[in-house]
Amino acid sequence: MRHGRRLVGGTAAALLMVTSLIGAAPSASAAAVTPALTPALTAAVTAKLLGTSQLSTADARPETRITVSRTSGRWAFGTAVALAPRQADAHPTGSIFLARSESAGWRIAFDGEAAFGELAAESPLMTGQERSVLTTTPAPMYAGGDYRTGMALPFGVGQTWTLTSGPHGWGGSESPYSSVDLAGGDQVVRAARAGTAYTMCQGWIRVIHDRGYSTDYYHLWNSISVNGAGVGQGAVLGNTGTDVTCGGAAYGRHVHFGLRQNSAYVPIAGHDIGKWVLANGAAAYQGGARHGSAWAGAGAGLYNYGALGFNQGVVDANGGGVLTRRAGPGTGYGSLGSVADGATVTISCSANGTSHTGRYGTTALWNRLSDGSWVSDAYLSTGVNGPINGWC
């Protein structure tokens, strides 16, 4: 595919708690942070959080909530959240942190940062499951032009939910447009892809996946309590709701679903999620998604087709109809039938052939499908501008 409140209680006011872990256990047992170090740790984490928070300005700093959930010796692990005002166009921001006490003070890293992976590789607080995900070195954004996520929509496969709001910022109207709002169906919110899950605060779950991606789910009711649990794709995270414990506003039950890569929210447009390619509109909350040639704008229903495989594509005939399958990479080869617009195909390899123009531009790339037939890449949405499974 060519495709403001002042800080309450000062920086030393930490919320120290041990959260429950579902489905896995830390490699080191939780223990209390050395009392003398707790204020210094909290202050250091808070300073880093406010330095990265879009909600923090010189005139108004948000209230912060630092939760230390695991400790062992000079190591500490937890979450850092900057609460948002309880108003529209506002959402909390936050990170998972890993800290090590050193002679010069606490060394702190947030999830998605290269330093986080370095610390995670050494820390006794990490489970094997976490280490396999969290020690990954941040990759180039969108893997250098690769928008594949391997994600389903955050609800049951086979259900249709309403896209109540198209792409917009995690905090509202700001850029990047990283998020969408979804509601309907059985109202059960599920992990879009396998990963490790963390409770950022009540009603807000973050799942860290592979390829540097993570997904956020906010406004949940009855959300699970997790501290690094391994979850599979489709695992229940909670129900749609209107929870604003950490700030913001919700005027009807839904899930506020956001996409992150490395350590920041990223544009959700162009990414394939549930075999829909998200697209921005003229302004925040507009836009929609496309499956093949079918378009669904804000207020329309999205059917969850499940995750698109990394060697698959969705047929986009650029106006409906069918795509002709050929015996070789070009229109000079005989027809072997057709495949419908919106169908999912599996690609074995690619080669250059006759040139064609589709929705996303002109290309001479052709893909050999798993049944041996060939189709032009101009009429496939794969998430990559080029071969996705090597050359034939």
C-alpha positions in Angstrom: 0.0 0.0 0.0 1.3 3.4 -0.8 0.3 4.2 1.6 -4.3 22.9 35.1 -3.9 22.1 38.4 -0.8 22.7 40.7 1.1 19.7 42.0 -0.7 18.5 45.1 1.5 17.8 48.1 4.8 18.6 46.3 6.9 16.3 44.3 7.6 14.1 47.4 3.9 13.0 47.6 4.2 9.5 46.2 1.4 7.0 45.9 3.2 3.8 46.9 1.3 0.7 46.2 1.8 -2.8 44.9 -0.7 -3.7 42.2 -1.8 -7.2 41.4 -0.2 -9.2 38.6 -2.5 -11.5 36.5 -1.1 -14.4 34.6 2.6 -13.9 35.5 4.8 -13.1 38.5 7.8 -10.7 38.8 11.2 -12.3 38.8 11.8 -10.5 42.1 9.3 -10.1 44.8 7.8 -6.7 45.6 9.3 -4.9 48.6 9.1 -1.4 50.0 11.4 1.2 48.6 14.0 2.4 51.1 12.1 5.2 52.9 15.0 7.7 52.5 15.0 7.1 48.8 11.2 7.3 48.2 11.0 11.1 48.1 14.1 11.3 45.8 12.6 8.7 43.5 9.2 10.3 43.3 10.8 13.7 42.7 13.0 12.3 39.9 10.2 10.5 38.2 7.9 13.5 38.5 10.5 15.8 37.0 11.0 13.5 34.0 7.2 13.1 33.6 6.5 16.8 33.6 9.4 17.4 31.2 7.7 15.1 28.6 4.1 15.9 29.4 2.2 17.9 26.8 -0.1 19.0 29.7 2.7 20.8 31.5 3.3 24.5 30.9 5.1 27.2 32.8 1.9 28.5 34.2 0.0 25.3 35.0 1.4 22.0 36.0 -0.9 19.0 36.3 -1.3 16.9 39.4 0.8 13.8 39.1 0.4 10.3 40.4 3.5 8.2 40.8 2.9 4.5 41.6 5.7 2.3 42.7 4.5 -1.3 42.1 7.8 -3.3 42.4 11.1 -2.9 44.1 14.2 -5.0 44.7 17.4 -3.5 46.2 18.2 -0.4 44.2 15.6 -1.1 41.5 12.1 0.3 41.3 9.3 -0.1 38.7 5.9 1.5 38.3 3.7 4.1 36.5 3.9 7.8 36.3 0.7 9.7 35.3 0.0 13.4 34.7 -3.7 13.9 35.5 -5.8 16.0 33.2 -8.5 18.5 34.0 -11.9 17.0 34.0 -13.1 18.7 30.9 -13.5 18.0 27.2 -10.5 17.8 25.0 -8.3 16.6 27.8 -6.8 13.2 28.7 -4.1 12.1 31.1 -0.7 11.2 29.9 1.7 8.8 31.4 4.5 6.2 31.2 5.7 3.0 32.7 9.0 3.7 34.4 12.0 1.6 35.4 14.6 3.2 37.8 17.9 2.2 39.3 19.6 4.0 42.1 23.1 5.1 41.2 25.8 7.2 43.0 24.6 10.3 41.1 21.0 9.6 41.9 18.1 7.7 40.3 18.5 6.7 36.6 15.0 6.6 35.2 13.7 5.5 31.8 10.2 5.4 30.4 8.7 2.7 28.2 9.6 3.0 24.6 12.9 4.7 25.2 16.2 3.1 24.3 17.4 3.5 27.9 14.3 1.6 29.1 15.4 -1.5 27.1 18.9 -1.2 28.5 17.7 -1.2 32.1 15.1 -3.9 31.5 17.8 -6.3 30.3 19.6 -6.0 33.6 16.7 -5.5 36.1 15.7 -8.4 38.3 12.2 -6.9 38.4 11.4 -8.0 34.8 9.6 -11.3 34.0 10.8 -13.3 31.0 7.6 -12.3 29.2 8.3 -8.6 29.8 12.0 -8.8 29.0 11.2 -10.3 25.6 9.1 -7.2 24.8 10.6 -4.4 26.8 14.2 -4.9 25.8 13.6 -4.3 22.1 15.6 -1.4 20.7 13.2 1.3 19.4 12.9 0.9 15.6 12.6 3.7 13.0 9.1 5.2 13.1 6.7 3.0 11.2 9.7 0.7 10.6 10.9 3.0 7.9 7.6 3.1 6.0 6.1 -0.1 7.2 2.6 0.6 8.7 1.7 -3.0 9.5 0.6 -3.6 13.1 -0.8 -7.1 13.2 -3.7 -5.7 15.3 -7.4 -6.3 15.4 -9.9 -3.7 16.5 -10.2 -3.6 20.3 -13.3 -5.6 20.5 -14.6 -9.1 19.5 -13.7 -10.3 16.0 -16.9 -10.6 14.0 -18.7 -7.8 15.9 -19.6 -4.4 14.4 -19.0 -1.3 16.7 -19.6 2.4 15.9 -16.7 4.6 15.2 -18.1 7.4 17.4 -15.2 9.7 16.7 -12.6 9.5 13.9 -8.9 10.1 14.3 -8.0 12.8 16.9 -5.3 13.4 19.5 -4.9 11.4 22.6 -5.8 14.6 24.5 -8.4 15.8 22.0 -7.7 18.1 19.1 -4.0 18.3 19.3 -1.6 16.5 16.9 -0.8 13.8 16.2 -4.2 12.2 15.6 -3.4 9.0 17.4 -6.7 7.9 18.7 -10.3 6.9 17.8 -13.4 6.4 19.9 -15.4 3.2 19.6 -18.7 1.9 21.2 -21.3 -0.7 20.7 -21.5 -4.5 20.4 -21.2 -6.3 23.6 -19.2 -3.3 25.1 -16.3 -5.7 26.0 -12.9 -4.1 25.3 -10.2 -6.5 24.2 -6.5 -6.3 23.5 -5.8 -5.4 19.9 -2.7 -7.6 19.8 -0.8 -9.8 22.2 1.7 -8.1 24.6 2.2 -7.2 28.2 -0.5 -5.1 30.0 -0.3 -2.5 32.7 -2.8 -0.5 34.7 -1.9 3.2 34.3 -4.7 4.3 36.5 -8.3 3.2 37.1 -10.0 2.9 33.7 -6.8 3.1 31.7 -4.9 0.1 30.5 -1.7 0.1 28.3 -0.6 -2.9 26.4 2.9 -3.0 25.0 3.3 -5.0 21.8 6.1 -5.9 19.4 7.5 -3.7 16.7 7.7 -0.8 19.2 4.0 -0.4 19.3 1.7 -0.1 22.3 -2.0 0.7 22.6 -3.9 2.6 25.2 -7.5 2.0 26.3 -9.2 4.7 28.5 -12.7 5.3 30.0 -13.0 1.6 30.9 -15.5 0.3 33.4 -14.6 -2.8 35.4 -11.1 -2.8 33.9 -8.6 -5.5 34.9 -5.8 -4.8 37.3 -2.5 -5.7 35.7 1.2 -5.2 36.4 3.0 -6.7 33.5 0.7 -9.6 32.7 1.0 -11.3 29.4 -2.2 -11.0 27.4 -3.2 -12.5 24.1 -4.9 -10.8 21.3 -8.6 -10.5 22.2 -7.9 -10.7 26.0 -10.6 -8.9 28.0 -9.4 -5.6 29.4 -12.7 -4.3 30.7 -15.9 -2.7 29.4 -16.6 0.5 27.7 -17.5 3.2 30.2 -17.2 6.8 31.2 -14.4 6.6 33.8 -12.4 9.8 34.1 -10.5 9.0 37.3 -7.4 10.5 35.7 -9.1 13.4 34.0 -10.8 14.3 30.8 -14.4 13.8 29.9 -16.7 11.1 28.5 -20.3 11.9 27.5 -21.3 8.3 26.6 -19.8 4.9 27.2 -17.0 4.1 24.8 -13.3 3.2 24.7 -10.8 5.9 23.8 -8.2 3.8 21.8 -4.8 5.3 21.2 -1.7 4.1 19.2 1.8 4.6 20.4 5.2 3.7 19.0 8.5 3.8 20.9 7.7 6.4 23.6 5.1 8.7 22.0 1.6 8.7 20.5 1.8 8.5 16.7 -0.6 9.2 13.8 -3.1 6.3 13.6 -3.8 7.2 9.9 -2.3 4.8 7.4 -2.2 1.9 9.9 -4.2 -1.2 9.3 -6.2 -2.2 12.4 -8.8 -4.9 12.1 -8.3 -4.8 8.3 -9.3 -1.2 8.2 -6.9 1.5 7.2 -7.6 4.6 9.3 -7.6 8.0 7.6 -7.7 11.6 8.9 -10.5 14.0 8.2 -10.3 17.8 7.7 -10.3 18.2 11.5 -10.0 16.2 14.7 -12.8 13.7 15.3 -13.6 13.6 11.6 -12.1 11.1 9.1 -12.8 7.4 9.2 -11.5 4.1 7.9 -11.4 2.1 4.7 -11.7 -1.6 4.1 -11.1 -2.3 0.4 -13.1 0.3 -1.5 -15.7 0.6 1.4 -15.5 3.8 3.4 -16.8 4.3 7.0 -16.8 7.8 8.4 -17.4 8.9 12.0 -20.7 7.6 13.2 -20.6 4.5 10.9 -20.0 0.9 11.9 -16.7 -0.9 11.7 -16.8 -4.7 11.4 -13.8 -6.4 13.1 -12.3 -8.7 10.5 -9.4 -9.6 12.8 -5.7 -8.9 12.3 -4.1 -8.6 8.9 -1.2 -11.0 8.7 2.3 -9.5 7.9 2.2 -11.5 4.6 -1.3 -10.5 3.7 -3.2 -7.7 1.9 -6.7 -6.5 1.5 -8.0 -6.1 -2.1 -8.9 -2.5 -2.9 -10.2 -2.4 -6.4 -10.4 1.4 -6.1 -14.2 1.6 -6.7 -15.6 -1.8 -6.0 -15.9 -4.9 -8.2 -13.2 -7.5 -8.5 -9.5 -7.9 -9.2 -8.4 -10.2 -12.0 -5.9 -12.9 -11.0 -3.3 -13.6 -13.7 -0.9 -16.5 -14.5 2.1 -14.2 -14.3 3.1 -10.6 -13.3 1.3 -8.6 -16.0 -1.8 -8.2 -18.1 -0.3 -10.2 -20.9 -0.7 -13.4 -18.9 -3.9 -15.3 -18.9 -6.8 -14.8 -16.5 -7.2 -17.3 -13.7 -10.4 -15.8 -12.3 -10.9 -13.0 -9.9 -10.9 -12.0 -6.2 -13.5 -9.7 -4.7 -12.9 -6.2 -3.4 -12.3 -6.3 0.4 -11.1 -9.9 0.3 -7.9 -10.9 2.2 -5.2 -12.5 0.2 -1.9 -14.1 1.3 1.3 -13.1 -0.6 4.1 -15.6 -1.3 6.5 -13.2 -3.1 6.7 -10.3 -5.5 8.1 -9.3 -8.9 7.9 -6.4 -11.3 5.5 -6.5 -14.3 3.1 -4.2 -16.1 2.4 -0.8 -14.5 -0.9 0.1 -13.0 -2.5 2.9 -11.0 -4.6 2.3 -7.9 -5.9 4.4 -5.0 -2.4 5.0 -3.6 -0.5 5.7 -6.9 1.2 3.9 -9.7 3.4 0.8 -9.4 4.8 -2.0 -11.5 4.9 -4.4 -8.5 3.0 -7.6 -8.8 2.3 -10.1 -6.0 2.2 -13.9 -6.3 -0.6 -15.2 -4.1 -0.5 -18.4 -2.1 -2.6 -20.2 -4.8 0.0 -19.4 -7.5 -1.9 -16.6 -9.2 -0.7 -13.0 -9.6 -2.3 -9.6 -8.8 -1.1 -6.0 -9.2 0.1 -4.4 -6.0 -1.7 -1.2 -7.1 -5.0 -2.9 -5.9 -3.8 -4.2 -2.6 -3.6 -2.6 0.8 -0.7 -4.2 2.7 0.7 -1.4 4.8 4.0 -1.4 2.9 5.0 0.4 -0.2 6.9 -2.5 -1.7 7.3 -6.3 -1.3 6.1 -7.7 2.0 7.3 -11.2 1.6 10.5 -11.0 -0.5 11.1 -11.2 -4.3 10.2 -14.2 -6.4 
